[in-house]
Amino acid sequence: MKTHFVETKLKKKVVLPKRIIDKLPEKIMLVITTQLAEQKESIIKQLEVAGKKVFLKKLRHTTFEGQILGCDTEKIEGNFEAFFYIGDGLFHPQALIIKNGKPVHIYNFIQKKYSLMTKKDSEIIRKRLTAAKTAFFMSKNIGVLVTTKQGQNKLSEFMKIKNNYKDKNFYFLVNNNLEPEKLEDFSFIECFVNTACERIAIDDYKKFRKPIINFEEL
């Protein structure tokens, strides 16, 4: 069965409130979701008119500068002071703060709400990831989560480091959609290692009854 991926675009124009623009530093790295592709230039213009210097970066797997996808968590270099993320959800901002350490100003254009992630938030997330890493090293039976989704399967990368942990038993759990509740059948598993989209271990970790960590953290 073939799968076709269709990009959806937001038709309603996004107008950035002045109260939010005023909170931004002068030099910002703009990050937007796919729905806003056709509004990128309008958003940039609104920011530049307000005196902001806007930076853009083309990330891996993306089609245009400034776009961020579900599994992008790479480090972004540049002479900017903070990120300005326009979208919904917290996975992207969390990934940005973890990988880069710079503040992330967030505008949820659906709820029309503003929030800010700082280094303190990064430290909180890091502590949780460290706890998950400790759980991995203390566990014997490890469940390796593997997806069959195109562009999200990183099993081959994990296999390169698997032999570093010869004291552990690895059980490979493969599915297209990784549903936490179905993993409860494997009660002998002490810790999960995620080789699929990184947001599973960052955004959805509370859905798992056992510790979960992205293999990149090992």
Secondary structure, 3 states (H helix, E strand, C coil): CCCCCCCCCCCCCCCCCHHHHCCCCCEEEEEECHHHHHHHHHHHHHHHHCCCEEECCCCCCCCCCCECCCCCCCCCCCCCCEEEEECCCCHHHHHHHHHHCCCEEEEECCCCEEEEECHHHHHHHHHHHHHHHHHHHHCCEEEEEEECCCCCCCHHHHHHHHHHHCCCEEEEEEECCCCHHHHHHCCCCCEEEECCCCHHHHCCHHHCCCCEEEHHHC
